[in-house]
Amino acid sequence: MTPETVPDATFHLRLRNDALGGPNPFEWKAVTSGEIFRDRRVVLFALPGAFTPACSESHLPGYERLHDDFTALGVDRVICLAVNDAFVMLQWAKAQGIEKVFMLPDGNGDFTRLMGMLVDRRQQGMGLRSWRYSMLVDDGRIVKVFAEPDRRDNPSGVGVQASSAETMLAFLKDRA
């Protein structure tokens, strides 16, 4: 069952700090759900994992491509969440040329578990991962969730239909 508000979780980010100098000028920063969602209208989409086919070919690129359409409809931030660590999320964003979507690592899967979206993908050697979904969040309150159907452990794959950028954009346009 999906909660009515975003769950309290802490995310571990690596943020650039040029004052550190050197080839790796990044530092750890713990950020809470409250800091991410408070006083903001957010579109968050969650996916099984960085560098995986559907995530890399359609899900993430779709939200990046339509980012400006979301902001034109009053969305403050578009977030991609995956049960991957900050290092993987950074490299995936670089590889995909992501400049607008905020990459949010849920490395421990805490947020995903509290959302009721953590699934077992061990049969594919992926461990625990997020089910594919998107949601509109207004000041921490979950307004709408679009989850791919038939959420279950160890699916052979999970399509991108219900949680696509186009589906979320159509929903927002209907509300405007």
LONU-29580 format. One record per residue: chain; x negated, y negated, z negated of N, C-alpha, C, O in turn; residue number from 1. Coordinates in steps of 0.2 Angstrom, whole numbers. Each point is the difference from the previous one (the first is absolute). Layout:
# LONU-29580
+------+-------+-------+-------+-------+-------+-------+-------+-------+-------+-------+-------+-------+--------+
| paro |   n.x |   n.y |   n.z |  ca.x |  ca.y |  ca.z |   c.x |   c.y |   c.z |   o.x |   o.y |   o.z | vextor |
+------+-------+-------+-------+-------+-------+-------+-------+-------+-------+-------+-------+-------+--------+
|    A |     X |     Y |     Z |     X |     Y |     Z |     X |     Y |     Z |     X |     Y |     Z |    NUM |
...
+------+-------+-------+-------+-------+-------+-------+-------+-------+-------+-------+-------+-------+--------+
//
This chain:
# LONU-29580
+------+-------+-------+-------+-------+-------+-------+-------+-------+-------+-------+-------+-------+--------+
| paro |   n.x |   n.y |   n.z |  ca.x |  ca.y |  ca.z |   c.x |   c.y |   c.z |   o.x |   o.y |   o.z | vextor |
+------+-------+-------+-------+-------+-------+-------+-------+-------+-------+-------+-------+-------+--------+
|    A |    -4 |     6 |     0 |     4 |    -6 |     0 |    -4 |    -6 |     0 |    -5 |    -1 |    -4 |      1 |
|    A |     6 |    -4 |     8 |    -4 |    -6 |     1 |     2 |    -5 |    -6 |     6 |    -1 |    -1 |      2 |
|    A |   -11 |    -2 |    -2 |     1 |    -5 |    -5 |     3 |    -6 |     3 |     0 |    -1 |     6 |      3 |
|    A |     3 |    -3 |   -11 |     3 |    -6 |     2 |    -5 |    -6 |     1 |     1 |    -5 |     4 |      4 |
|    A |    -6 |     6 |    -8 |    -6 |    -5 |     0 |    -6 |     4 |     2 |    -1 |     6 |    -2 |      5 |
|    A |    -4 |   -10 |     4 |    -6 |     3 |     1 |    -3 |     3 |    -6 |     0 |    -4 |    -5 |      6 |
|    A |    -3 |     9 |     5 |    -3 |     3 |    -7 |    -6 |    -4 |    -2 |    -4 |    -3 |     4 |      7 |
|    A |     2 |     3 |   -10 |    -6 |    -3 |    -3 |    -6 |     5 |     2 |     0 |     6 |    -3 |      8 |
|    A |    -4 |    -8 |     7 |    -6 |     4 |     1 |    -6 |    -5 |     1 |     1 |    -6 |     1 |      9 |
|    A |    -7 |     8 |    -2 |    -6 |    -4 |     2 |    -4 |     3 |     6 |    -1 |     6 |     0 |     10 |
|    A |     0 |   -10 |     4 |    -4 |     1 |     6 |    -7 |    -2 |     0 |    -1 |    -5 |    -3 |     11 |
|    A |    -4 |     9 |     5 |    -7 |    -1 |     0 |    -2 |    -3 |     7 |    -1 |     5 |     4 |     12 |
|    A |    -1 |   -11 |    -4 |    -2 |    -3 |     7 |    -7 |    -2 |     0 |    -3 |     0 |    -5 |     13 |
|    A |     0 |     0 |    11 |    -7 |    -2 |     1 |     1 |    -7 |     4 |     3 |     0 |     5 |     14 |
|    A |    -5 |    -6 |    -8 |     1 |    -6 |     3 |    -7 |    -3 |     1 |    -4 |     0 |    -4 |     15 |
|    A |     4 |    -3 |    10 |    -6 |    -4 |     2 |    -2 |    -6 |    -5 |     5 |    -4 |    -1 |     16 |
|    A |   -11 |     4 |    -1 |    -2 |    -6 |    -4 |    -7 |    -1 |     3 |    -5 |     3 |    -1 |     17 |
|    A |     5 |    -8 |     6 |    -6 |    -2 |     3 |    -6 |    -3 |    -5 |    -6 |     0 |     2 |     18 |
|    A |     8 |    -2 |    -8 |    -5 |    -2 |    -5 |    -4 |     6 |    -2 |    -6 |    -1 |    -2 |     19 |
|    A |     8 |     7 |     3 |    -4 |     6 |    -2 |    -6 |     1 |     5 |    -5 |     3 |    -2 |     20 |
|    A |     6 |    -5 |     8 |    -5 |     1 |     5 |    -2 |     7 |     2 |     4 |     4 |    -2 |     21 |
|    A |    -9 |    -3 |     6 |    -1 |     7 |     2 |     4 |     3 |     5 |     5 |    -3 |     2 |     22 |
|    A |    -6 |     9 |     0 |     4 |     4 |     5 |     7 |     2 |    -2 |     4 |     2 |     4 |     23 |
|    A |    -3 |    -2 |   -11 |     6 |     2 |    -2 |     3 |    -4 |    -5 |     0 |     1 |    -6 |     24 |
|    A |     2 |    -7 |     8 |     3 |    -5 |    -5 |     7 |     0 |    -2 |     4 |    -4 |     0 |     25 |
|    A |    -3 |    10 |    -3 |     7 |     2 |    -2 |     0 |     1 |    -8 |    -5 |     3 |    -2 |     26 |
|    A |    10 |    -4 |    -1 |     1 |     1 |    -7 |     7 |     3 |    -2 |     5 |    -1 |     4 |     27 |
|    A |    -5 |     5 |    -9 |     6 |     3 |    -2 |     5 |    -5 |    -3 |    -2 |    -4 |    -4 |     28 |
|    A |     8 |     5 |     5 |     5 |    -4 |    -3 |     7 |     4 |    -1 |     2 |     3 |     5 |     29 |
|    A |     0 |    -3 |   -11 |     6 |     4 |    -2 |     6 |    -5 |     1 |     0 |    -6 |    -3 |     30 |
|    A |     5 |     8 |     7 |     6 |    -4 |     1 |     6 |     4 |    -2 |     0 |     5 |     2 |     31 |
|    A |     4 |    -9 |    -5 |     7 |     4 |    -2 |     5 |    -1 |     5 |     0 |    -5 |     4 |     32 |
|    A |     5 |     9 |    -4 |     6 |    -1 |     4 |     3 |    -7 |    -1 |     2 |    -3 |     5 |     33 |
|    A |    -2 |     1 |   -11 |     3 |    -7 |    -2 |    -3 |    -5 |     4 |     3 |    -4 |     3 |     34 |
|    A |   -10 |     4 |    -2 |    -4 |    -5 |     3 |     1 |     1 |     8 |     0 |    -5 |     3 |     35 |
|    A |     2 |    11 |    -1 |     1 |     0 |     7 |     7 |    -2 |     2 |     1 |    -3 |     6 |     36 |
|    A |     4 |     5 |   -10 |     7 |    -1 |     2 |     4 |    -6 |    -3 |     5 |    -2 |     3 |     37 |
|    A |    -8 |     0 |    -8 |     3 |    -6 |    -4 |     1 |    -6 |     5 |    -5 |    -2 |     3 |     38 |
|    A |    11 |    -1 |    -3 |     1 |    -6 |     3 |    -1 |     0 |     8 |    -2 |    -5 |     3 |     39 |
|    A |     2 |    11 |     0 |    -1 |     1 |     7 |     5 |     5 |     3 |     3 |     4 |    -3 |     40 |
|    A |    -2 |    -6 |     9 |     4 |     5 |     4 |    -5 |     4 |     4 |    -4 |    -3 |     4 |     41 |
|    A |     4 |    10 |    -5 |    -5 |     4 |     3 |     3 |     6 |     4 |     5 |     3 |    -2 |     42 |
|    A |    -8 |    -2 |     8 |     2 |     6 |     3 |    -6 |     5 |    -1 |    -6 |    -2 |     2 |     43 |
|    A |     7 |     8 |    -5 |    -5 |     5 |    -1 |     2 |     6 |     4 |     5 |     2 |     0 |     44 |
|    A |   -10 |     0 |     3 |     1 |     7 |     4 |    -6 |     5 |    -3 |    -6 |    -2 |    -1 |     45 |
|    A |     8 |     8 |     0 |    -4 |     5 |    -3 |    -1 |     5 |     5 |     5 |     2 |     3 |     46 |
|    A |   -11 |     1 |    -3 |    -1 |     6 |     5 |    -5 |     5 |    -3 |    -3 |    -1 |    -5 |     47 |
|    A |     3 |     7 |     9 |    -4 |     5 |    -3 |    -7 |    -1 |    -1 |    -3 |     3 |    -5 |     48 |
|    A |     0 |    -7 |    10 |    -7 |     0 |    -1 |    -4 |    -4 |     6 |     2 |     0 |     5 |     49 |
|    A |    -7 |    -3 |    -7 |    -5 |    -4 |     4 |    -2 |     5 |     5 |    -2 |     6 |    -1 |     50 |
|    A |     1 |    -9 |     7 |    -3 |     4 |     6 |     4 |     6 |     2 |    -3 |     4 |     5 |     51 |
|    A |     9 |    -3 |    -7 |     4 |     6 |     2 |     3 |    -3 |     7 |     1 |    -6 |     0 |     52 |
|    A |     2 |    11 |     4 |     2 |    -2 |     6 |     6 |    -5 |     1 |    -1 |    -5 |     2 |     53 |
|    A |     7 |     7 |    -5 |     6 |    -4 |     0 |    -2 |    -7 |    -3 |     3 |    -5 |     2 |     54 |
|    A |    -6 |     5 |    -8 |    -2 |    -6 |    -4 |    -4 |    -5 |     4 |     1 |    -6 |     0 |     55 |
|    A |    -6 |     9 |     4 |    -4 |    -4 |     3 |     2 |    -2 |     7 |    -2 |    -5 |     3 |     56 |
|    A |     6 |     9 |     0 |     3 |    -1 |     7 |     6 |    -5 |     0 |     1 |    -3 |     5 |     57 |
|    A |     3 |     4 |   -10 |     6 |    -4 |     1 |     2 |    -4 |    -7 |     2 |    -5 |     1 |     58 |
|    A |    -2 |     9 |    -7 |     3 |    -3 |    -6 |    -4 |    -7 |    -1 |     3 |    -5 |     0 |     59 |
|    A |   -10 |     5 |    -2 |    -3 |    -6 |    -2 |    -1 |    -5 |     6 |     2 |    -6 |    -1 |     60 |
|    A |    -3 |     8 |     7 |     0 |    -4 |     6 |     6 |    -4 |     1 |     0 |    -6 |     2 |     61 |
|    A |     6 |     9 |    -3 |     6 |    -3 |     1 |     2 |    -6 |    -5 |     2 |    -5 |     2 |     62 |
|    A |    -4 |     6 |    -8 |     0 |    -5 |    -5 |    -4 |    -6 |     1 |     1 |    -5 |    -1 |     63 |
|    A |    -7 |     7 |     3 |    -5 |    -5 |     2 |     2 |    -4 |     6 |     0 |    -7 |     0 |     64 |
|    A |     3 |    10 |     5 |     2 |    -3 |     6 |     6 |    -5 |    -2 |     1 |    -5 |     3 |     65 |
|    A |     4 |     7 |    -7 |     6 |    -4 |    -2 |    -1 |    -4 |    -6 |     5 |    -3 |    -2 |     66 |
|    A |   -11 |     3 |    -1 |    -1 |    -4 |    -6 |     3 |    -7 |     0 |     4 |    -2 |    -4 |     67 |
|    A |    -5 |    -2 |    10 |     2 |    -7 |     0 |     8 |     0 |     0 |     3 |    -5 |    -2 |     68 |
|    A |     0 |    10 |     5 |     7 |     0 |     0 |     3 |     1 |    -7 |     5 |    -3 |    -1 |     69 |
|    A |    -8 |     7 |    -3 |     2 |     1 |    -7 |    -1 |    -7 |    -4 |     5 |    -2 |    -3 |     70 |
|    A |   -11 |    -1 |     4 |    -1 |    -6 |    -3 |     5 |    -5 |     2 |     3 |    -5 |    -4 |     71 |
|    A |    -1 |     5 |    10 |     5 |    -5 |     3 |     7 |     1 |    -3 |     4 |    -5 |    -1 |     72 |
|    A |    -3 |    11 |    -2 |     7 |     2 |    -3 |    -1 |    -1 |    -8 |     4 |     3 |    -3 |     73 |
|    A |    -9 |    -6 |     1 |    -1 |    -2 |    -7 |    -4 |     5 |    -4 |     1 |     0 |    -7 |     74 |
|    A |    -4 |     5 |    10 |    -4 |     5 |    -4 |    -7 |    -3 |    -1 |    -3 |    -3 |     4 |     75 |
|    A |     1 |     3 |   -11 |    -6 |    -3 |    -2 |    -6 |     4 |     1 |    -6 |    -2 |     2 |     76 |
|    A |     7 |     9 |    -2 |    -6 |     4 |     1 |     3 |     7 |     3 |     5 |     3 |    -2 |     77 |
|    A |    -9 |     0 |     6 |     1 |     6 |     3 |    -6 |     5 |    -3 |    -6 |    -2 |     1 |     78 |
|    A |     8 |     7 |    -4 |    -5 |     4 |    -3 |     0 |     8 |     2 |     6 |     2 |     1 |     79 |
|    A |   -11 |     0 |     1 |    -1 |     7 |     1 |    -3 |     4 |    -6 |    -5 |    -2 |    -2 |     80 |
|    A |     9 |     7 |     0 |    -3 |     4 |    -6 |    -1 |     7 |     2 |     4 |     3 |     4 |     81 |
|    A |    -9 |     0 |    -6 |    -2 |     7 |     1 |    -3 |     3 |    -7 |    -4 |    -4 |    -3 |     82 |
|    A |     4 |    10 |     2 |    -3 |     3 |    -5 |    -7 |     2 |     2 |    -2 |     6 |     2 |     83 |
|    A |    -2 |   -12 |    -1 |    -7 |     1 |     2 |    -4 |    -5 |    -4 |     4 |    -5 |    -3 |     84 |
|    A |   -10 |     5 |     2 |    -4 |    -5 |    -4 |    -1 |    -6 |     4 |     1 |     0 |     6 |     85 |
|    A |    -4 |    -5 |   -10 |    -1 |    -7 |     3 |    -5 |     0 |     6 |     0 |    -3 |     5 |     86 |
|    A |    -5 |     8 |    -6 |    -5 |     0 |     6 |     3 |     3 |     6 |    -2 |    -3 |     5 |     87 |
|    A |     6 |     8 |    -5 |     3 |     3 |     6 |     5 |    -5 |     3 |     0 |    -1 |     6 |     88 |
|    A |     4 |    -3 |   -10 |     4 |    -5 |     2 |    -3 |    -5 |     4 |     2 |    -3 |     5 |     89 |
|    A |    -8 |     0 |    -8 |    -4 |    -5 |     3 |    -2 |     2 |     7 |     0 |    -3 |     5 |     90 |
|    A |    -3 |     9 |    -5 |    -3 |     3 |     7 |     5 |     1 |     5 |    -1 |    -1 |     6 |     91 |
|    A |     7 |     3 |    -8 |     5 |     2 |     4 |     3 |    -7 |     3 |     1 |     0 |     6 |     92 |
|    A |     0 |    -5 |   -10 |     2 |    -6 |     3 |    -5 |    -3 |     5 |     2 |    -3 |     5 |     93 |
|    A |    -9 |     4 |    -7 |    -5 |    -3 |     5 |     1 |     4 |     7 |     0 |    -3 |     5 |     94 |
|    A |     0 |    10 |    -6 |     1 |     4 |     6 |     6 |    -2 |     4 |     0 |     1 |     6 |     95 |
|    A |     5 |    -3 |    -9 |     7 |    -1 |     4 |     0 |    -8 |     2 |     5 |    -2 |     3 |     96 |
|    A |    -9 |    -2 |    -6 |     0 |    -7 |     2 |     6 |    -3 |    -4 |     3 |    -5 |     3 |     97 |
|    A |    -2 |     7 |    -9 |     5 |    -3 |    -4 |    -2 |    -7 |    -3 |    -5 |     0 |    -3 |     98 |
|    A |     9 |    -5 |     4 |    -2 |    -7 |    -2 |     6 |    -3 |    -4 |    -2 |    -4 |    -4 |     99 |
|    A |     8 |     7 |     4 |     5 |    -4 |    -3 |     4 |     5 |    -5 |     2 |    -3 |    -5 |    100 |
|    A |    -2 |     9 |     6 |     3 |     4 |    -5 |    -5 |     1 |    -6 |    -6 |     1 |     1 |    101 |
|    A |     9 |    -1 |    -7 |    -4 |     1 |    -6 |     0 |     7 |    -2 |     5 |     4 |     0 |    102 |
|    A |   -11 |    -1 |     0 |    -2 |     7 |    -1 |     0 |     1 |    -8 |    -4 |    -2 |    -3 |    103 |
|    A |     9 |     6 |     1 |     0 |     2 |    -8 |    -1 |     7 |    -1 |     4 |     4 |     2 |    104 |
|    A |   -10 |    -3 |    -5 |    -2 |     7 |    -2 |     3 |     2 |    -6 |     0 |    -3 |    -5 |    105 |
|    A |     4 |     9 |     5 |     3 |     3 |    -6 |    -4 |     7 |    -1 |     3 |     5 |     0 |    106 |
|    A |   -10 |    -6 |    -1 |    -4 |     5 |     0 |     2 |     6 |    -5 |    -1 |     6 |     1 |    107 |
|    A |     4 |    -8 |    -7 |     2 |     5 |    -5 |     7 |     3 |     1 |     2 |     5 |    -3 |    108 |
|    A |     1 |    -9 |     8 |     7 |     2 |     1 |     5 |    -2 |    -5 |     6 |     3 |     0 |    109 |
|    A |    -8 |    -7 |    -5 |     5 |    -2 |    -5 |     6 |    -3 |     2 |     5 |     2 |    -2 |    110 |
|    A |    -6 |    -7 |     6 |     6 |    -4 |     3 |     5 |     5 |     4 |     6 |     0 |    -1 |    111 |
|    A |   -10 |     4 |     5 |     4 |     4 |     5 |     4 |     5 |    -5 |     6 |     2 |     2 |    112 |
|    A |    -9 |     1 |    -7 |     3 |     5 |    -4 |     6 |    -4 |    -4 |     6 |     3 |     0 |    113 |
|    A |    -7 |    -9 |    -2 |     6 |    -3 |    -4 |     5 |    -2 |     5 |     6 |    -1 |    -2 |    114 |
|    A |    -7 |     0 |     8 |     5 |    -1 |     5 |     4 |     6 |     2 |     5 |     0 |     4 |    115 |
|    A |    -8 |     6 |    -6 |     3 |     6 |     2 |    -1 |     3 |     7 |     3 |     3 |     3 |    116 |
|    A |    -9 |    -6 |     0 |    -2 |     1 |     6 |    -6 |     4 |     1 |    -3 |     1 |     6 |    117 |
|    A |     0 |     2 |   -11 |    -6 |     4 |     0 |     2 |     7 |     2 |     4 |     3 |    -3 |    118 |
|    A |    -8 |    -1 |     9 |     2 |     7 |     2 |    -7 |     4 |     0 |    -5 |    -3 |     1 |    119 |
|    A |     5 |     9 |    -1 |    -5 |     5 |     1 |    -2 |     1 |     7 |     5 |     3 |     4 |    120 |
|    A |   -11 |    -4 |    -2 |    -2 |     1 |     7 |    -6 |     5 |     0 |    -4 |     0 |     5 |    121 |
|    A |     3 |     4 |   -10 |    -6 |     4 |    -1 |     0 |     5 |     5 |    -6 |     3 |     2 |    122 |
|    A |    11 |     0 |     1 |     0 |     5 |     6 |    -4 |    -3 |     6 |    -2 |     4 |     4 |    123 |
|    A |     2 |   -11 |    -4 |    -4 |    -3 |     6 |    -6 |    -3 |    -3 |    -4 |    -3 |     4 |    124 |
|    A |     2 |     5 |   -10 |    -7 |    -2 |    -3 |     0 |    -8 |    -1 |    -5 |    -3 |    -1 |    125 |
|    A |    11 |     0 |     0 |     1 |    -7 |    -2 |     1 |    -2 |    -7 |     0 |    -6 |    -2 |    126 |
|    A |     1 |    11 |    -2 |     2 |    -1 |    -7 |     7 |    -3 |    -1 |     4 |     1 |     4 |    127 |
|    A |    -4 |    -6 |    -9 |     7 |    -3 |    -1 |     0 |    -6 |     4 |    -5 |    -4 |     0 |    128 |
|    A |    10 |     2 |     3 |     1 |    -6 |     4 |     7 |    -3 |     0 |     4 |     3 |    -4 |    129 |
|    A |    -4 |    -9 |     7 |     7 |    -3 |     0 |     4 |     3 |     5 |    -2 |     1 |     6 |    130 |
|    A |     9 |    -1 |    -7 |     4 |     1 |     5 |     1 |    -6 |     4 |    -2 |    -6 |    -2 |    131 |
|    A |     4 |     6 |     9 |     0 |    -6 |     4 |     6 |    -4 |    -1 |     6 |     3 |     0 |    132 |
|    A |    -6 |    -9 |    -2 |     6 |    -4 |    -2 |    -2 |    -8 |     1 |    -6 |    -1 |     0 |    133 |
|    A |    11 |    -3 |     0 |    -1 |    -7 |     0 |     5 |    -3 |    -5 |     5 |     3 |    -1 |    134 |
|    A |    -6 |    -9 |    -1 |     5 |    -3 |    -5 |    -1 |    -7 |     0 |    -6 |    -3 |     1 |    135 |
|    A |    11 |    -1 |    -2 |     1 |    -7 |    -1 |     0 |    -1 |    -7 |     5 |     3 |    -4 |    136 |
|    A |    -9 |    -7 |     1 |     0 |    -2 |    -7 |     0 |    -7 |    -1 |    -4 |    -4 |     3 |    137 |
|    A |     9 |     2 |    -7 |     1 |    -7 |    -1 |    -2 |    -2 |    -8 |     4 |     2 |    -4 |    138 |
|    A |    -9 |    -5 |     3 |    -2 |    -2 |    -7 |     0 |     7 |    -5 |     2 |     0 |    -5 |    139 |
|    A |    -5 |     5 |     8 |     0 |     6 |    -4 |     6 |     5 |     0 |     0 |     6 |    -2 |    140 |
|    A |     5 |    -9 |     5 |     7 |     4 |     1 |     0 |     4 |     7 |    -1 |    -4 |     5 |    141 |
|    A |     2 |    10 |    -5 |     0 |     4 |     6 |     7 |    -1 |     3 |     5 |     1 |    -3 |    142 |
|    A |    -5 |    -5 |     9 |     6 |    -1 |     3 |     2 |     5 |     5 |     6 |     2 |     0 |    143 |
|    A |   -11 |     1 |     4 |     2 |     6 |     4 |    -6 |     4 |     1 |    -6 |    -2 |     1 |    144 |
|    A |     7 |     9 |     0 |    -5 |     5 |     1 |     2 |     3 |     7 |     6 |     3 |     0 |    145 |
|    A |   -11 |    -2 |     4 |     1 |     4 |     6 |    -5 |     6 |     0 |    -6 |    -1 |     1 |    146 |
|    A |     9 |     7 |    -3 |    -5 |     5 |    -1 |     1 |     5 |     6 |     6 |     1 |     2 |    147 |
|    A |   -11 |     2 |     0 |     1 |     5 |     5 |     4 |     6 |    -3 |    -1 |     2 |    -6 |    148 |
|    A |     5 |     1 |    10 |     5 |     6 |    -3 |    -4 |     6 |    -2 |    -6 |     1 |     2 |    149 |
|    A |     9 |     3 |    -6 |    -2 |     6 |    -2 |    -6 |     0 |    -4 |    -5 |     4 |     2 |    150 |
|    A |     4 |    -8 |    -7 |    -6 |    -1 |    -4 |    -1 |     7 |    -3 |     4 |     3 |    -3 |    151 |
|    A |   -10 |     0 |     4 |    -2 |     6 |    -3 |    -8 |     1 |     0 |    -3 |    -4 |     3 |    152 |
|    A |     1 |     9 |    -7 |    -7 |     2 |     0 |    -2 |     3 |     6 |     4 |     4 |     3 |    153 |
|    A |   -10 |    -5 |    -1 |    -4 |     4 |     6 |     4 |     0 |     6 |     1 |     5 |     3 |    154 |
|    A |     2 |   -11 |     0 |     2 |     0 |     7 |    -5 |     1 |     5 |    -6 |    -2 |    -2 |    155 |
|    A |     7 |     4 |     7 |    -5 |     1 |     6 |    -2 |    -7 |     2 |    -5 |    -1 |     3 |    156 |
|    A |    10 |    -4 |    -4 |    -1 |    -7 |     2 |     6 |    -4 |    -2 |     5 |     3 |    -2 |    157 |
|    A |    -6 |   -10 |     3 |     6 |    -4 |    -2 |     0 |    -6 |     5 |    -5 |    -4 |     1 |    158 |
|    A |    11 |     4 |     2 |     1 |    -5 |     6 |     0 |    -7 |    -3 |     1 |    -1 |    -6 |    159 |
|    A |    -1 |    -4 |    11 |     1 |    -7 |    -2 |     6 |    -2 |     4 |     0 |    -2 |     6 |    160 |
|    A |     6 |     2 |    -9 |     6 |    -2 |     2 |     3 |    -5 |    -5 |     0 |    -6 |     1 |    161 |
|    A |     3 |     9 |    -6 |     3 |    -4 |    -5 |    -4 |    -5 |    -3 |     3 |    -6 |    -2 |    162 |
|    A |    -9 |     7 |     1 |    -5 |    -5 |    -4 |    -4 |    -4 |     5 |    -4 |    -4 |    -2 |    163 |
|    A |     6 |     4 |     8 |    -4 |    -4 |     5 |     1 |    -7 |    -1 |     4 |    -3 |    -3 |    164 |
|    A |    -9 |    -1 |     6 |     0 |    -7 |     0 |     7 |    -3 |     3 |     3 |    -5 |    -2 |    165 |
|    A |    -2 |     8 |     8 |     6 |    -2 |     3 |     7 |     1 |    -4 |     4 |    -4 |     1 |    166 |
|    A |    -4 |     9 |    -4 |     6 |     2 |    -5 |     1 |    -6 |    -5 |     5 |    -3 |    -1 |    167 |
|    A |   -11 |     2 |    -2 |     0 |    -5 |    -6 |     2 |    -7 |     3 |     3 |    -4 |    -3 |    168 |
|    A |    -6 |     2 |     9 |     1 |    -6 |     3 |     7 |    -1 |     2 |     3 |    -5 |    -1 |    169 |
|    A |     0 |    10 |     4 |     8 |     0 |     1 |     4 |    -1 |    -6 |     5 |    -4 |     0 |    170 |
|    A |    -7 |     7 |    -5 |     4 |    -1 |    -7 |    -1 |    -7 |    -2 |     5 |    -3 |    -2 |    171 |
|    A |   -11 |     0 |     2 |    -1 |    -7 |    -2 |     4 |    -5 |     5 |     3 |    -5 |    -3 |    172 |
|    A |    -3 |     6 |     9 |     4 |    -4 |     5 |     7 |     0 |    -1 |     4 |    -5 |     0 |    173 |
|    A |    -1 |    11 |    -2 |     7 |     1 |    -2 |     2 |    -4 |    -6 |     5 |    -2 |    -1 |    174 |
|    A |   -10 |     2 |    -4 |     1 |    -4 |    -6 |    -1 |    -8 |     1 |     3 |    -3 |    -4 |    175 |
|    A |    -6 |     1 |     9 |    -2 |    -7 |     1 |     7 |    -4 |     2 |    -1 |    -6 |     1 |    176 |
+------+-------+-------+-------+-------+-------+-------+-------+-------+-------+-------+-------+-------+--------+
//
